[in-house]
Amino acid sequence: MARPRRCLCSGITFKPNILYFKPQGVPLRNLKIVEISIEELESYRLRHINNLDQIDAAKKMRTSQSTYQRILRATYEKIGDALIHGKAIKIINHEDGKI
């Protein structure tokens, strides 16, 4: 059985106001949903909004560079899946299942 993953919430300073993104004109009830954790959103924000390199972003999140890279890659895959396949994106917090 897989070990439950440790939440990196102590290294996250950003809390989004919007929790869902969806294709325009399609009711949410008709869409599949891709869940992106707050850690994944933070990894994306640090890299692409704050323009930090991997080393500095990992330090900000208080994790190793390799763990940061795995989180960022998972984020890319999920965002790509949602964009290419027309899915909604839901932002969740692993600590309690929501933000």
N, C-alpha and C positions, 0 to 999 in steps of 0.2 A: 504494500500500500504506500502511495506517495506521501511524503511528509507535507503538512500544510505549510504554505509559504509564508514567510515572515513579512509583515507589513513594514514598509519603509516610511510610514507616515511622519515620523519625527524629522525627516529630511525634506518634507514637503511644505512649502510656504504658500502655495497657490490653491485657492478654493474657487472653482468655477461657479458662476451664477446660473448658467444654463446647463442642464443635464441631458438633454436630447438634441440630436441633429437628425433630420430626415429629409428625404427627397421631397421637393415641392409638389403639391397636388395629390399626394398619395396619403390616405389616412394611416396613422401609426398602427392601427389594428390590423392593417393589411400587409405590414412589413415584417420581415425578419429583422432581428436586432443583434448588433455586434456590441458586446460589452467591453469598454475600455476602462481599466482601473485608474484611480487617481495617480498612482505611481507612473503608469504608462503615459498619462496626459502630462504629468510633470516632466518626464524625460523628453517628450516631444517639445514642450514649451522651452525648456532650458536650451535645447539644441537649436531650434528653429526660430524662436521669438527672441531669446536672449543671446543667441549666437555664441554659446559657449562650446568649447571643444569637449571631447569625451571625458578627459581627465578632470577638467574643472566642473563639468556637470555631475560627474560621479561624486566628487567631493561635496558639492551642494546637496546631493541626495543622501549623503553619508553612506555610500556603498562602494563596492569595488568597481573598477573600470569594466571588468568582464560582466558583472551583474548588470551594470548600467547598459552595456551594449545589448545584452539579451532582452532587457526591458524595452529598449528603443526599437529593436528589430521586431518584437511582438507587436508593438504599436504600429509600425509601418505596415505589417501584414494585415492587421485588423482594419486600419483606415483604408488600405487598398481594397480589401474585400468589400467594405461598405460602399465605396465609390464605384467600383466596377460592377458589382451585383445589385446596386440600388437598395441597400439595407440602411436601416436607421442605426445611429450610434448612441449608446447610453453610457454615461459616465457613472461609475460606481466606486464605492470605497470598500475595500476588502474587509475592513474591521467590522463593519456593520451591514454590508450589502447595499449601502446607499451613501450619498454625500451628506 
